[in-house]
Amino acid sequence: MGLAEIGTKLRAAEAAAGRAAGSVTLIAVSKVQPLERVVAVLEQGHRVFGENYVQEAAGKWPDLRAQFGKVELHMIGPLQTNKAKVAVDLFDAIHTVDRPSLAEKLARLAQERGRCPQLFVQVNTGEEPQKAGVLPAEVDAFLVTCRGMDLPIAGLMCIPPEGEDSTPHFAALAGMAARNGLAGLSMGMSGDFEAAVAAGATHVRVGSAIFGARSYA
Ligand SMILES: *Cc1c(COP(=O)(O)O)cnc(C)c1O
């Protein structure tokens, strides 16, 4: 596929859902991709990227930003509390706020800096034991906790269970966001971003369909 084709499909999904063209942010997920593929997408003019690992992102993006100018960076992987400081200085958004200890750390860093990345709370909609995220039954209380710390929560994020239909998970996440007055919905990946847009996604996170398959070798 590639960036142009995904862009076309995204515009079509927006139109089909009655959403304005360009209203969904396309996050190009560049984790573990060879640098030349990332550069190729930058050269096509794309400026919104997602990364899963703080260390990998910190090793790559300062140089790329120096070369290509302003790039909006989204942290979409699990965030260890001891990497929160580096993450806050590197990323424009963090999609994986999932526990009080991390929220506290982010609140402290935000206070020191007088600014905070845009934040999303990750929800474990499939209630999978191995997966990060707040359980659906705990979302409302966790949001109250975050708001009590003055954290700017923009919305919710989910990764539906593999091999399952994503649609009910997207609908559930949209319901949780709506009842908590949150506008942001980070959901949808290479295989299901069109369904996510239909369900109200504001941010889709697309990796392999833009860059090609990841190799972890
Ligand atoms: C890797 C990753 C993606 C991108 O996955 P693709 O299937 O390659 O599009 C999206 N979201 C998260 C949280 C990821 O870890």
Ligand as a Chemical Component Dictionary entry (heavy atoms), coordinates in Angstrom:
data_LIG
# 
_chem_comp.id                   LIG 
_chem_comp.type                 NON-POLYMER 
_chem_comp.pdbx_formal_charge   0 
_chem_comp.three_letter_code    LIG 
# 
loop_
_chem_comp_atom.comp_id 
_chem_comp_atom.atom_id 
_chem_comp_atom.alt_atom_id 
_chem_comp_atom.type_symbol 
_chem_comp_atom.charge 
_chem_comp_atom.model_Cartn_x 
_chem_comp_atom.model_Cartn_y 
_chem_comp_atom.model_Cartn_z 
_chem_comp_atom.pdbx_ordinal 
LIG C1 C1 C 0 2.270  -1.168 16.120 1  
LIG C2 C2 C 0 1.025  -0.472 16.539 2  
LIG C3 C3 C 0 0.132  0.069  15.595 3  
LIG C4 C4 C 0 0.292  -0.099 14.108 4  
LIG O1 O1 O 0 -0.013 -1.407 13.760 5  
LIG P1 P1 P 0 -0.224 -1.834 12.211 6  
LIG O2 O2 O 0 -1.031 -3.061 12.299 7  
LIG O3 O3 O 0 1.141  -2.051 11.666 8  
LIG O4 O4 O 0 -0.937 -0.741 11.551 9  
LIG C5 C5 C 0 -0.946 0.771  16.067 10 
LIG N1 N1 N 0 -1.177 0.930  17.390 11 
LIG C6 C6 C 0 -0.347 0.427  18.319 12 
LIG C7 C7 C 0 -0.636 0.651  19.759 13 
LIG C8 C8 C 0 0.771  -0.301 17.921 14 
LIG O5 O5 O 0 1.569  -0.817 18.861 15 
# 
loop_
_chem_comp_bond.comp_id 
_chem_comp_bond.atom_id_1 
_chem_comp_bond.atom_id_2 
_chem_comp_bond.value_order 
_chem_comp_bond.pdbx_ordinal 
LIG C1 C2 SING 1  
LIG C2 C3 SING 2  
LIG C2 C8 DOUB 3  
LIG C3 C4 SING 4  
LIG C3 C5 DOUB 5  
LIG C4 O1 SING 6  
LIG O1 P1 SING 7  
LIG P1 O2 DOUB 8  
LIG P1 O3 SING 9  
LIG P1 O4 SING 10 
LIG C5 N1 SING 11 
LIG N1 C6 DOUB 12 
LIG C6 C7 SING 13 
LIG C6 C8 SING 14 
LIG C8 O5 SING 15 
# 
